[in-house]
């Protein structure tokens, strides 16, 4: 039998939910100067429609990549500037604060009339949802489409478009997605 002892103080610590929510509020579109540069986390090229976050240290990343990074670490991936030491004051109306829940419940309607209720984090990407649906189907590499009242996503769309978190598309709890194959 082996036992492993760790010092919890040496383990990486991510940002608090409040700090992550503050970063979500800083999501912007890529500027002309940033287009063509590389996100240092996923190593993908930034495009005009890329959603990014600019940090106080002047580094910028895909918003989804950085939010995931900060769930495990509190430092900039490049210069190790500590984001958790930054202090931010956030003043929001109570109604908006209550809508900032980090969990959403989505309802999937499959072609065979099966209804499935699933729970996701607002940082979950459309790519991850399409992968989940694809794994639950018997068809290898199916071309999928998921449609709600306000959004339509297809597996044939660009990765950079689909690799954005649910919060970017204003997907809220209780959203119903109709799944179809093409």
N, C-alpha and C positions, 0 to 999 in steps of 0.2 A: 504494500500500500504506500502510495506517495502522498505527501501533503505539500501544498504550495502555500507559502506565506507571502503576502504582499503588504506593502505600506500604502494604504488608501490615499495618502497625500501625494504619492507619486503617480497616481493614475490620472489620465487626462479627464478634464472636466469641461463639459459643454456650457453653453450660455443658458441662462434661465429663460422661461417662457416669455417673461416680460421683455427681455433683451432680444429674443427672436422676433417677437411681435414688432418691436421697434425697427428691426432690420427689414421686416416685411413691408413696413411703411416707406422704406427707402428704395423700393424696386422702381427702376426707370428703364426706358428704352436705351439701347446702345447709341452713342453719339457717332457722328461721322468719323471723328478721330479714333474711336475705339473699334470701328468696323475693320475686320481683317486681322485684328490681334487675337491672341489665343487665351482662352480661359486656362489658368494654370492648374486647375483642379481636374477638369475632364479632358483637357488638351484639344478641345474643339475650337474652331474658328468662330469668332463673334460675327454675327450677321446683323443687318439693319433691324430685323424684328426680334432680336435677342433681348430678353429681359435681364438686367444686370443690377448689381448693388455696388455702389462706390463706397469704399471704406474711408475713414478719417485719415488713414495712412496713404491715401491716394491710389491704392490697388483696387482693382475691380474684377468681378467674376460673374458668371451666370448666377442669377438669383437662386435657382434651385440647387446648384452645386454648393454655393456658399452656405445656404441654410442647412443643408445636410452636414457640411463640414462643421458648422458651429454646434451641432447636436453632440459632437464628440470632443471638440476642442474650443478654446476661447481665444486663440491667437490667429492672426492673419497667416494664411498658408505660405506667404512669401517672406515677409519681414518679421513675423512672430510678434507684431504689435498686439498687445493684449486688449481685445475688444471688451472683455468683462470689466476692465478698469475704467472704461468710458462711462460717464454718467449722463443720463438722458432724462429729461422731464417730459412725460407724455400726459397731455390733457385731452381726454376724449369725452364726449357725451356718454352717459350711461348706456343708452340704447346701442351705440356703436361698439362700446366695450363688450357688451353681452354678445354681440354678433361675432366677436373675434375668437370664438371657440376653435380649438385646434383639431377637433374631431368632427367628421361628417359621416352621416349614415347615407349610403347610396343604395338605390333599389334597382336591380338589374332584371330586365324581362328578356328571357332567352326565346329563340324562335320556336322551341317546343313547348311554349307556354309555362315554363318554370319561372317562378318569381323568387329572387334571392335578395335578401337584405344583407349588406356588407358595411363594415365600419372602416374608415380610412382616416389618415392624418391629412390636414390641409396642405402639407408639403409633398404629398404623394403626387407623382406625375401621371399624365395620361398614358405615357408609355408603360408604366407599371400596371395600370389598370388593364390596358389592352393585353399585356403579357399574362396577367392573372386570368382574364377571360379566355385567352388562347389556350392556356394550360388546362382549363376545365372542359375544353371541347375535345372531341375525339379526332378531329381533323388536324393533321400536322400543318403548322404554319398557315392557319386560315387567314384570309383577308377579311378583316372585321370592320364593322362600322358601329359606333355607339352614338345614339342620338338622344338629346334631351330637348326640352322646349326651346332652349336658347343656343345650344351647341351641337355640332356634328363633328365627330372625329373618326378618321379612317386610318387603318394601318399603312396605307400608301402615302400618307402625308409626310412632310419632312420631319426628321428626327428632332431637329432644333425646335420646331413648333410643338410637337407632341411631348417633348421633354421639359414641360413647364408644369409647375404645381397647380393643383386644383384652384387655389386661391386666386391665381391670375385670371382664370376663366369665370370667377364668381360662382363656382359650384358650391351650393349650400346643402346643409343636411336635409334629407328627404327628396333630393333630386332623383328623378326616375330616368333611367337610361334604357332605351330600346336597343337590343343587340341584334344585328343582322350580319349575314355573310354575303360576300359578293365575289 
